[in-house]
Amino acid sequence: MPSAKTVSLDVTIMGREFRVACPEGEKPSLIEAASYLDRKMREIRESGKVIGVERIAIMAALNIAHDFLNARPADPEAAEVQVRLDRINGLLDQALAQQDNLF
């Protein structure tokens, strides 16, 4: 299995440039992530409640982590299991409905 080519990418967050490495195929998503982080940090700075780039970065990270944890199911496989159970219940209902016609 060949390893993915790694490229360097310059991103700007709150006016500061950072050079980061990423697999070539992930470049667009990294640019999107950097843009998202920049927006979140600027929102926090503009609120005026948090001062200092380090504190703003920590608050942005906490907010993003909180949003991520609230957006995902508690058990990633639970949603798939529920879909399968619903499908099986539907099949059982159909089979039982056919049985009702026999009696």
Beta strands, then each sheet from edge to edge (+ up, - down):
strand 1: 6-13
strand 2: 16-23
sheet 1: 1+ 2-
end
